[in-house]
Amino acid sequence: MRQPSVIPRRAAAAAAVLVVAAGAAACGPEGSGKGSDSGSGAPKKGGTLTVLNSAPQEDFDPGRLYTSGGGNVPSLVFRTLTTRNREDGAAGSKVVPDLATDLGTPSKNATVWTYTLKDNLTYEDGTAITSADIKYGVERSFAAELSGGAPYLRDWLVGGAGYQGPYKDKKGLDSIETPDAKTIVFHLNKPEGEFPFLATQTQTTPVPKAKDTGTKYEEHPLASGPYKVVKNEGDGERLILERNTHWSAATDEERKAYPDRIDVRSGLDSAVINQRLSASQGADAAAVTTDTNLGPAELAKVSGDKKLAARVGTGHFGFTNYIAFNPKVKPFDNPKVRQAISYAVDRTSVVNAAGGSSLAEPATTFLPDQASFGYTPYDAFPAGKNGDAAKAKELLKEAGYPKGLTVTLTHDNEKNFATSPEIATALQEALKKAGITVKLRGLEDNAYSDTVYNVKTEPGFFLAGWGADWPSGGPFFAPVFDGRQIVKAGYNFNSSQLNDPSVNKEIDEINKLTDLSAAAKRWGALDKKVGEQALTVALFHPVYKRLYGESVKNVVISDWTGVLDISQVAVK
């Protein structure tokens, strides 16, 4: 996931994920945890929940969505083999069963994963959900007409790379077997201990072949979750969901489904969203947002009002903002130059430029500071809170630049408080103290992405960010440091173009582990090993602050998404 405008995603297009992707320490809403209420009394069923978002919920087809943990709005309609645990903070970073009875049974080398479906699973029309429907749901996600979803199944499944989907190849994928109506078996081309995380993607949503309408399926997908789509206008700008009367809470421990109706209104200006949530008038009293943060100025205003401050949810998503180096560009081919910059960085000024300590936490590790990723505290180039200019100058002298040097820093012109001019200027001022003159090169958003994520045009020194497709080290670390994932004809995220056989081998060894706790420790150790090469400079982890309406109850914000989980919300 590159730096998104809202919640992060790994794909090159921007985000609503991740998506919105836009998504550290365990932390729920300020002053409250699971079950917190804005009003009095326990949460009850009934009422209408309004969702006010900037990005429309486009491509509302399980095959096309790029989500993690089943998504937020999508997870109300689509159930998957596994899903995220709907708990506050760190507990919410765990994967749990959904349609399946457990997290799957792996073969000895984790190349074969077998799942058994729960009893009494049905769609909104009352028909039974079968393993064949899940197989077909996965297969249709390979069709070119339904592109947009996560690439892992194409990469991991035997025969996946060349498969074109059931519309062109009716035979299907032999690597997905359904020996009976309740069993599904996946055959992978390499060990993948994190397959239970992948099974949370909406591509494992069941789709009955007889009801598939291709590109029109998004208009009325057959619901397996507690809500069904009754209206989809403007390609997801207006979604209205109502209860799926055939959903059974007895088969679903994760979704509370309190509201009777959910009205999703998107395409709104972020300032308007925050203004409406702040005023909390009429239907907006029972409203939330899943993709719009409070900016520094808005947060300052809200913090001065105790009643408003009590309606701010705080979330942490596994994301790191960092400086990226391309060692193929001089002078960044010299490790001592990269080390000098690492020492010269003033993280306090960077955090202030990102909106202050309420919206950003200083980082010295590439992996986010959450246990599920394997976070292992280290600082390979300790420079304190404000940088160590003297140490930086010493290293520059050793590198052959006793009088300092001049470099160009590429950044995004979009005011996102992440890869934008504010951050670049803070770094420019800090590096100046170490004798490094920084020229700033600002690019418009699309041009920035196309430039920095292309090996042919990648600059030597630029701002970047990376988020997790699920909360563990694998999808966070490997795309940026696995040499086999260097993309020469497309979006490339391995900015250092590191292709170290020992790193690649350790990634393969960790991927074999089905003990996710053991794997996490190994990811942390590998992060430290690579971090000592100064290929990136971690700057900060973002913190998400979002308002919700005064009638909203049962606020749950997990470290998996970093945003309010609408499957838990009540408005009565």
C-alpha positions in Angstrom: 0.0 0.0 0.0 1.4 3.3 -1.0 0.5 6.5 0.8 -3.2 6.9 0.4 -5.4 10.0 0.7 -7.6 8.3 3.3 -6.9 4.7 4.4 -4.0 2.7 2.8 -3.9 0.1 0.1 -1.0 -1.7 -1.6 -2.3 -1.1 -5.1 -1.0 1.8 -7.1 -4.3 3.5 -7.5 -5.4 5.7 -4.6 -7.5 4.6 -2.0 -10.5 4.0 -0.5 -9.4 1.5 1.4 -7.6 0.4 3.0 -8.5 1.3 1.8 -8.9 3.5 3.0 -6.0 2.9 3.2 -6.2 4.9 3.9 -5.8 2.8 8.1 0.8 1.6 17.3 -0.4 1.2 20.5 -3.8 -0.2 21.2 -6.2 2.6 21.4 -9.9 3.1 21.0 -11.9 6.3 21.3 -10.6 8.7 23.8 -11.7 7.9 27.3 -13.6 4.8 26.2 -13.4 1.3 25.0 -15.7 -1.3 23.5 -19.3 -0.6 24.3 -18.7 3.1 24.9 -21.8 5.2 24.5 -22.3 8.9 23.6 -25.7 8.6 25.2 -27.0 6.6 28.2 -28.1 3.0 28.3 -27.0 -0.1 26.5 -27.0 -0.3 22.7 -30.2 -1.5 21.2 -31.4 -2.6 17.8 -33.2 -0.1 15.5 -32.8 3.2 13.8 -30.8 4.4 10.8 -27.0 4.8 10.8 -25.7 7.4 8.3 -22.2 7.2 7.0 -20.6 10.4 5.6 -17.6 9.7 3.5 -15.3 11.5 1.0 -14.5 8.5 -1.2 -17.5 6.7 -2.9 -17.7 3.0 -2.3 -16.9 2.2 -5.9 -17.0 -1.3 -7.4 -19.2 -2.8 -4.8 -18.5 -6.3 -6.1 -16.6 -8.7 -3.8 -14.3 -9.7 -6.6 -13.2 -6.1 -7.3 -12.8 -4.7 -3.8 -9.4 -4.2 -2.4 -10.1 -4.6 1.3 -8.5 -6.1 4.4 -10.4 -8.0 7.1 -13.5 -7.9 4.9 -13.6 -4.1 4.7 -15.9 -1.8 6.6 -19.1 -1.1 4.6 -18.5 -4.2 2.4 -18.3 -6.4 5.5 -21.9 -5.6 6.3 -23.0 -7.3 3.1 -20.2 -9.8 2.4 -19.0 -12.5 4.7 -15.7 -14.2 4.0 -13.9 -17.4 5.1 -12.2 -15.5 7.9 -12.4 -11.9 9.2 -10.9 -9.5 11.6 -11.7 -9.7 15.3 -14.1 -6.9 16.1 -12.4 -5.6 19.3 -10.7 -2.4 20.3 -7.0 -1.9 19.9 -4.5 -4.7 19.7 -7.1 -7.4 20.2 -8.7 -6.3 16.9 -5.6 -7.2 14.9 -6.3 -10.9 15.3 -7.8 -13.0 12.5 -10.9 -15.1 13.4 -13.3 -17.5 11.6 -16.3 -16.1 9.7 -18.0 -18.5 7.3 -15.4 -21.1 8.2 -15.4 -23.1 11.5 -11.7 -22.2 12.2 -8.7 -20.5 10.6 -8.0 -23.4 8.3 -6.0 -26.5 8.5 -2.6 -26.3 6.8 -0.5 -29.1 5.4 2.9 -29.7 6.9 4.6 -27.2 4.6 1.7 -24.7 4.5 1.1 -25.1 0.8 -2.4 -26.7 1.2 -5.1 -25.0 3.3 -8.4 -26.7 4.0 -11.5 -25.0 5.3 -14.9 -26.3 6.6 -18.0 -24.1 6.4 -20.3 -23.6 9.4 -23.8 -25.1 9.4 -26.9 -23.1 8.4 -25.2 -20.5 6.3 -27.7 -18.7 3.8 -27.9 -15.8 1.4 -30.5 -13.1 1.5 -32.9 -15.2 -0.5 -32.7 -18.1 1.9 -30.7 -20.4 -0.3 -27.7 -22.3 1.2 -24.1 -21.1 0.9 -21.8 -23.8 -0.4 -18.1 -24.3 -0.9 -18.7 -24.3 -4.6 -20.0 -20.7 -4.3 -16.7 -19.6 -2.5 -14.6 -21.3 -5.2 -16.6 -19.5 -7.9 -16.3 -16.2 -6.0 -12.5 -16.6 -6.0 -12.4 -17.6 -9.7 -14.5 -14.7 -10.9 -12.1 -12.2 -9.2 -9.5 -13.3 -11.8 -11.7 -12.0 -14.7 -10.3 -8.9 -16.4 -13.8 -7.4 -16.3 -13.6 -7.5 -12.5 -10.1 -6.3 -11.9 -9.1 -4.2 -8.9 -8.8 -6.7 -6.0 -5.7 -7.7 -4.1 -3.1 -9.7 -6.2 -2.3 -12.4 -3.7 -4.5 -15.2 -4.9 -3.2 -14.7 -8.5 0.3 -15.0 -7.0 -0.2 -17.7 -4.5 -2.6 -20.2 -6.1 -1.2 -23.0 -8.4 -2.1 -22.0 -11.9 -3.3 -18.6 -10.8 -0.9 -16.5 -12.8 -2.3 -17.6 -16.2 -6.0 -18.0 -15.2 -8.4 -15.6 -16.8 -11.6 -16.2 -14.8 -14.7 -18.3 -15.4 -16.1 -16.2 -18.2 -13.3 -17.2 -20.5 -12.2 -20.5 -18.8 -15.3 -22.4 -17.6 -13.1 -25.3 -16.3 -12.1 -23.2 -13.3 -9.0 -23.5 -11.2 -7.9 -27.0 -10.3 -6.0 -25.6 -7.4 -9.3 -25.0 -5.6 -11.1 -28.2 -4.7 -14.6 -28.6 -3.2 -14.9 -32.3 -2.3 -18.3 -31.6 -0.7 -20.7 -28.7 -0.1 -18.9 -27.7 3.1 -15.2 -28.2 2.3 -12.9 -26.1 0.3 -9.2 -26.8 -0.3 -6.6 -24.3 -1.7 -3.3 -25.5 -3.2 -0.6 -22.9 -3.2 2.6 -22.8 -5.2 4.7 -21.9 -2.1 4.4 -22.0 1.7 2.1 -19.2 3.1 1.6 -19.3 6.8 -0.5 -16.1 6.6 -3.2 -17.6 4.4 -5.8 -17.1 7.2 -5.2 -13.3 6.8 -5.6 -13.6 3.0 -8.9 -15.4 3.5 -10.3 -12.2 5.0 -10.2 -10.5 1.6 -13.6 -10.1 -0.1 -12.5 -12.4 -2.9 -13.5 -15.3 -0.6 -17.1 -14.1 -0.4 -19.5 -16.7 -1.8 -21.1 -15.9 -5.1 -23.6 -18.4 -6.6 -22.8 -18.9 -10.3 -26.5 -18.8 -11.3 -26.9 -15.3 -9.8 -23.7 -13.8 -11.2 -24.5 -10.9 -13.5 -20.9 -10.0 -14.3 -20.1 -6.3 -14.1 -23.7 -5.5 -13.1 -23.4 -7.8 -10.0 -22.3 -4.8 -7.9 -25.8 -3.2 -8.3 -27.4 -6.0 -6.3 -24.9 -8.5 -4.9 -26.4 -11.4 -3.1 -25.8 -10.7 0.6 -24.3 -13.2 3.0 -23.9 -10.7 5.8 -26.5 -9.0 8.0 -27.4 -6.3 5.4 -28.5 -6.3 1.8 -28.2 -3.6 -0.8 -31.5 -2.0 -1.7 -30.0 1.0 -3.6 -26.7 1.8 -5.2 -26.5 5.1 -7.0 -23.7 7.0 -8.6 -21.3 4.0 -8.5 -21.3 3.8 -4.7 -21.9 7.5 -3.9 -25.2 6.6 -2.3 -25.7 3.1 -0.8 -28.7 2.1 1.2 -28.6 -1.1 3.1 -31.4 -2.8 5.0 -31.6 -6.0 7.1 -31.0 -9.4 5.5 -33.7 -11.3 7.3 -32.0 -14.6 6.4 -28.8 -13.7 8.2 -28.4 -15.6 11.5 -26.5 -14.1 14.4 -26.0 -17.7 15.6 -23.5 -18.2 12.8 -21.8 -14.8 13.1 -20.0 -13.8 16.3 -18.4 -10.7 14.9 -21.2 -8.4 13.5 -23.6 -6.9 15.9 -26.0 -5.4 13.2 -27.8 -3.0 15.6 -29.2 -0.5 13.1 -32.2 -1.4 10.9 -30.9 0.7 8.0 -27.6 2.1 6.9 -27.4 5.1 4.6 -24.0 5.7 3.0 -23.5 9.1 1.5 -20.1 9.7 -0.3 -18.4 12.2 -2.5 -18.6 14.8 0.3 -16.0 17.5 1.0 -14.0 16.5 4.2 -14.7 19.9 5.8 -18.4 19.5 5.2 -18.3 16.0 6.8 -16.5 17.2 9.9 -18.8 20.2 10.2 -21.9 18.0 10.0 -20.6 15.6 12.5 -19.7 18.4 14.8 -23.1 20.0 14.6 -24.8 16.6 14.9 -28.2 17.9 13.8 -31.1 15.7 12.7 -29.9 12.5 11.0 -26.3 13.5 11.5 -26.6 12.8 15.2 -26.6 9.2 14.2 -23.7 9.5 11.7 -20.1 8.4 11.4 -17.3 8.6 8.9 -14.9 5.8 7.9 -12.5 7.8 5.8 -12.3 11.4 7.0 -9.8 12.6 9.6 -9.7 15.7 11.6 -6.9 18.0 10.4 -4.6 19.9 12.8 -6.8 23.1 12.7 -10.0 21.1 13.2 -8.6 19.0 16.0 -7.4 22.1 17.8 -11.0 23.5 17.7 -12.5 20.2 18.7 -10.1 19.7 21.6 -11.2 23.0 23.1 -14.8 21.7 23.5 -15.2 18.9 26.0 -18.5 17.7 24.5 -17.0 17.5 21.0 -13.7 16.0 22.3 -15.7 13.2 23.9 -17.0 12.3 20.4 -13.5 11.8 18.8 -12.4 8.3 18.0 -8.7 7.6 18.0 -7.3 4.9 15.8 -4.0 3.4 14.8 -3.5 1.6 11.5 -0.3 -0.2 10.6 1.4 2.5 8.5 4.8 4.1 8.4 5.8 7.4 6.7 9.5 7.4 5.7 12.3 8.8 3.6 13.1 6.5 0.7 16.6 6.3 -0.9 17.5 5.0 -4.3 21.1 3.8 -3.9 21.5 3.7 -7.7 21.4 7.5 -7.7 24.5 9.4 -6.4 25.3 10.4 -3.7 22.9 8.0 -2.1 25.0 5.0 -3.3 27.3 5.9 -0.4 26.0 4.4 2.8 27.6 7.1 4.9 25.5 9.8 3.1 22.4 7.8 3.9 23.5 7.4 7.5 24.3 11.1 7.8 20.8 12.0 6.7 19.4 9.5 9.2 21.2 11.2 12.0 20.3 14.7 10.8 16.5 14.1 10.8 14.7 16.1 13.5 11.6 13.9 14.2 10.1 16.4 16.6 9.8 19.0 13.8 8.5 16.3 11.4 5.8 15.3 13.8 4.9 18.9 14.3 4.7 19.3 10.5 2.4 16.2 10.4 -0.1 17.9 12.7 1.5 17.4 16.1 1.8 14.5 18.6 -2.0 13.9 18.5 -1.8 13.0 14.8 1.6 11.5 14.5 4.0 9.4 16.6 7.8 9.4 15.9 9.2 6.2 14.4 12.6 4.7 14.2 11.6 1.3 12.8 10.1 0.5 9.4 7.6 -2.0 10.9 4.7 -0.2 12.8 4.9 -0.3 16.6 2.3 -3.0 17.0 3.0 -6.5 18.3 1.1 -8.2 15.4 3.7 -6.9 12.9 6.6 -8.1 15.0 7.6 -4.7 16.2 11.1 -4.9 17.8 12.3 -1.5 19.2 15.5 -0.3 17.7 17.2 2.9 16.5 20.1 2.1 14.2 21.1 5.8 14.1 20.1 7.3 17.5 19.9 11.1 17.2 17.5 11.9 19.9 14.3 13.9 19.4 15.9 16.7 17.4 18.6 15.0 15.3 22.4 14.9 15.8 23.9 17.4 13.3 27.4 16.9 14.6 27.3 13.2 14.0 25.9 13.8 10.5 28.7 16.2 9.7 31.2 13.7 10.8 29.8 11.0 8.5 29.6 13.4 5.6 33.3 14.1 6.1 34.0 10.4 6.0 31.9 10.1 2.9 34.1 12.8 1.1 31.9 15.8 1.7 33.7 17.9 4.3 32.0 21.0 3.2 28.6 19.5 3.0 26.5 18.6 -0.1 23.4 19.6 -2.0 20.6 17.1 -2.7 17.0 17.2 -4.1 14.1 15.9 -2.1 11.0 14.9 -4.1 7.6 15.3 -2.4 3.9 15.4 -3.2 2.2 18.8 -3.5 -1.0 17.5 -2.0 -1.6 18.8 1.5 -1.8 15.4 3.2 0.6 16.1 6.1 2.4 12.9 5.1 4.4 13.2 1.9 3.6 16.9 1.4 5.4 20.3 1.5 5.1 20.6 5.3 7.1 17.5 5.9 9.6 18.3 3.2 10.3 21.7 4.6 10.8 20.4 8.1 13.4 18.0 6.8 15.0 20.8 4.7 15.5 22.9 7.8 16.9 20.0 9.9 19.4 18.8 7.3 20.6 22.4 6.8 22.1 22.3 10.3 24.2 19.3 9.2 25.5 21.1 6.2 23.1 19.4 3.8 21.4 21.8 1.4 18.0 20.4 0.3 16.3 21.6 -2.8 12.6 20.7 -2.8 10.9 19.2 -5.9 7.2 19.2 -5.5 5.0 17.1 -7.9 1.2 17.0 -8.3 -0.3 13.8 -6.8 -0.6 11.6 -9.8 2.8 12.7 -11.2 4.4 12.1 -7.8 3.2 8.5 -7.7 4.0 7.8 -11.3 7.5 9.2 -10.8 8.6 7.8 -7.4 7.2 4.3 -7.9 8.8 3.7 -11.4 12.3 2.3 -11.5 13.0 4.3 -14.6 12.2 7.7 -13.1 12.6 7.0 -9.4 14.6 9.9 -7.7 17.4 9.3 -5.2 15.6 10.9 -2.2 11.9 11.2 -1.7 9.0 10.9 0.8 7.0 7.7 0.9 4.6 5.8 3.1 3.5 2.2 3.4 0.5 0.5 5.0 -0.5 -3.1 5.6 -2.9 -5.2 3.7 -3.3 -7.1 7.0 -1.7 -6.6 10.4 1.4 -8.7 10.2 5.0 -8.4 8.9 4.6 -10.3 5.6 2.6 -7.8 3.5 4.3 -4.9 5.2 7.9 -5.8 4.8 8.3 -8.0 1.8 7.0 -5.6 -1.0 9.5 -3.0 0.1 12.6 -5.2 0.7 12.1 -8.5 -1.2 14.3 -8.3 -4.3 12.0 -10.6 -6.2 9.2 -8.1 -5.9 11.1 -5.4 -7.8 8.8 -4.4 -10.7 10.6 -3.0 -13.7 7.5 -2.4 -15.9 5.0 -1.0 -13.5 4.6 0.3 -10.0 7.6 -0.7 -7.9 7.6 -0.2 -4.1 11.1 -1.6 -3.5 12.6 1.8 -3.7 16.1 0.8 -2.6 15.9 -2.1 -5.2 17.4 -4.3 -2.5 17.9 -7.8 -3.8 19.8 -9.5 -0.9 19.7 -13.4 -1.2 19.9 -13.7 2.6 16.9 -11.3 3.1 14.9 -13.1 0.4 15.7 -16.5 2.0 14.6 -15.3 5.5 11.3 -14.0 4.0 10.7 -17.4 2.5 11.5 -19.1 5.8 9.1 -16.9 7.8 6.4 -17.5 5.3 6.5 -21.2 6.1 5.5 -20.5 9.7 1.9 -21.0 10.7 2.7 -19.9 14.2 2.0 -16.2 13.7 3.6 -15.2 17.0 6.8 -16.9 16.1 6.7 -15.4 12.6 6.2 -11.9 14.1 9.5 -12.2 16.1 11.3 -13.2 12.9 9.9 -10.2 11.0 11.1 -7.9 13.8 14.6 -9.3 13.7 14.7 -8.9 9.9 13.5 -5.3 10.1 16.4 -4.5 12.4 18.9 -6.2 10.1 17.7 -4.3 7.0 17.2 -1.1 9.0 21.0 -1.0 9.7 21.6 -0.5 6.0 19.9 3.0 6.1 17.8 2.2 3.0 14.9 4.2 4.5 14.5 6.6 7.4 11.3 6.0 9.3 9.7 9.3 10.3 6.4 8.7 12.0 3.3 6.6 12.3 0.0 8.4 11.7 -2.8 8.6 14.2 -6.4 8.9 13.0 -8.8 11.2 14.8 -12.5 11.0 13.6 -15.7 12.6 14.9 -18.9 10.7 15.3 -22.5 11.8 16.0 -23.8 12.3 19.5 -26.3 9.4 19.2 -23.7 6.9 18.2 -23.1 4.1 20.7 -20.7 1.1 21.0 -17.7 2.6 19.3 -15.0 0.0 18.5 -11.7 0.9 16.8 -9.2 -1.8 16.2 -5.6 -1.7 15.2 -6.5 -3.7 12.1 -8.3 -0.8 10.4 -7.7 2.2 12.7 -11.3 3.4 12.1 -14.6 3.0 13.7 -16.1 -0.4 12.9 -19.7 0.2 11.7 -20.6 -3.5 12.2 -20.5 -2.7 16.0 -22.3 0.7 16.0 -25.7 1.3 17.5 -27.8 4.4 17.3 -30.5 3.6 19.8 
